[in-house]
Amino acid sequence: MNYLIDTDILIEWLRGKKTVVRFFQETKGILYYSSITRKELLVGCNNISEKERILNLLRTMRDVAHDAVAAIKEKEKPIKMFQKAIREN
């Protein structure tokens, strides 16, 4: 199974929340994030080492097209839009 990971979850992972860290360790599917999530994480960066840590985390995942994210959030045919975005990336 593939997952679209939201900013809040990535923040919890960066903070070391055990349940979130375990999820990332045990997940076998592809993890996706949106460009919006990337921007939200980087805007909140306070220093270079924190920025590098975030970028390293994002490198382990794939960026999903913005329109698929919008469709998922608006619940407008989310599965088809998400699958289309995955095939195109």
C-alpha positions in Angstrom: 0.0 0.0 0.0 1.2 3.5 -0.8 0.7 6.5 1.6 0.5 10.3 1.2 2.2 11.6 4.3 1.0 15.0 5.6 3.2 17.7 7.3 1.9 16.9 10.8 3.1 13.3 10.5 6.5 14.3 9.2 6.9 16.8 12.0 6.1 14.0 14.5 8.6 11.7 12.9 11.3 14.5 13.1 10.4 14.9 16.8 10.9 11.1 17.3 7.4 10.1 18.2 7.6 6.4 18.7 4.4 5.4 16.9 5.2 7.5 13.9 8.8 6.2 13.7 7.6 2.6 14.0 5.1 3.3 11.1 7.9 4.5 8.9 10.1 1.5 9.8 7.4 -1.0 9.2 5.8 0.4 6.1 6.6 -1.5 2.9 4.7 0.7 0.5 5.8 3.9 -1.3 5.6 7.1 0.8 4.6 10.3 -0.9 4.6 13.9 0.2 3.3 17.0 -1.5 5.2 20.1 -2.6 3.1 22.0 0.0 4.3 19.7 2.7 7.9 20.2 1.6 7.5 24.0 1.7 5.8 23.9 5.1 8.6 21.9 6.6 11.4 24.0 5.1 9.8 27.3 6.1 9.8 26.2 9.7 13.6 25.4 9.6 15.7 27.2 12.1 19.2 26.1 11.0 21.2 24.3 8.3 21.4 20.9 10.2 17.6 20.9 10.7 17.1 21.7 7.0 19.5 18.9 6.0 17.7 16.4 8.2 14.3 17.4 6.6 15.8 17.1 3.1 17.3 13.7 3.9 13.9 12.5 5.1 12.2 13.7 2.0 14.8 12.0 -0.2 13.5 8.7 1.1 10.0 9.5 -0.2 8.5 10.7 -3.5 6.8 14.0 -4.4 3.3 13.6 -5.6 1.7 16.1 -8.1 -0.1 19.0 -6.4 -3.4 18.4 -8.3 -3.6 14.9 -6.9 -3.2 16.2 -3.4 -5.9 18.8 -4.0 -8.2 16.1 -5.3 -7.5 13.9 -2.3 -8.1 16.7 0.2 -11.3 17.7 -1.6 -12.4 14.0 -2.0 -13.0 14.4 -5.7 -12.1 11.0 -7.2 -9.1 10.8 -4.9 -8.0 7.2 -5.8 -8.1 7.8 -9.6 -6.3 11.1 -9.3 -3.7 9.7 -6.9 -3.1 6.6 -9.1 -2.8 8.9 -12.2 -0.2 11.1 -10.3 1.8 8.0 -9.3 1.9 6.7 -12.9 3.1 10.1 -14.2 5.8 10.5 -11.6 
